[in-house]
Amino acid sequence: MISRRNRPAAAVLGIAALLILAPAASVSVAKEDQTGATVLTELEAGKLRCTSLKGSDFDHIGEYMMERMFDSSQSHEAMSRPMSRMMVAG
């Protein structure tokens, strides 16, 4: 347990961690979205076949579709976090 004297320092460290990690998450989501868009484009152009897709390709397509559906990176990330936790727990 954090002592009363150390609580402000712990709060500052927590906020610093969020500020450092949040941009990295945005970059990761943006990269997944772009990869999903590329996979769909290649499917539509006939360069890829559904039978040749891997699980990660479907993940990227799902991320791309979520970004389009939510129309906001922040909303997309807010939905992705609980879904990711649920997938890990399941």
Secondary structure, DSSP 8 states (H G I E B T S, - for coil): ---GGGHHHHHHHHHHHHHHHHHHHHHHHHHHHHHHHHHHHHHHTTSS-GGG--HHHHHHHHHHHHHHHH-SHHHHHHHHHHHHHHHHH-
